[in-house]
Amino acid sequence: MASQELKHRTKGGQEEEEKEVIQTAERKDTDENTKMDRSSKTTRRQKAKRGLKSLGIALTLPLLLTLLDISFFGSSYQYVSMEKPFWIPRLWALHLACLGSAFLMGLSAWLVWADGGFHRQPMAMLLYLSQLGLSLAWDPVVFKVGATKIGLVLCMALFGVLIACARTFKSVNPIAGDLVKPCLGWAVLLSLANLKLVYH
């Protein structure tokens, strides 16, 4: 009978040891999963912070450049004093449309960048920078230099580049391509204003 109790105790001891080993392994798994969850949350937070910083830069830079362009070159006595039909915008509306276009183009360029479009299609970056340069060049050429015919050529080039931007951006991110479409309207508005200056 004593030997049976000894065997029974040994069996019970082995079961307890196995339970402890299993519980220890489960605790380790739980600890590792918790660490992985924490690291993935940290990684997601870091990615979100980088994304917000890049979005801020993508929106601020073109807006700031456009504001500086308007501040230094955006006034014209000729444009303000001429009689304008209803379809020619006032100077403040023209500048507001320039700022809106800069915002939309910055946002669409950021969407393309976020999807890796500038690496896959380097032409997208070239088109975006061309559009930005052409839109910034219009105010000094037309308002400061008074070269309205060159300004009209700039408007036509800008319209062509915006069409190419819309197509290229849409192939990477459809929303980015759609955001360029209102900018096409702005280019038409700019062309109409410039046309009025040519024939004034």
Order of alpha helices (4+ residues) and beta strands (2+ residues): alpha-alpha-alpha-alpha-alpha-alpha-alpha
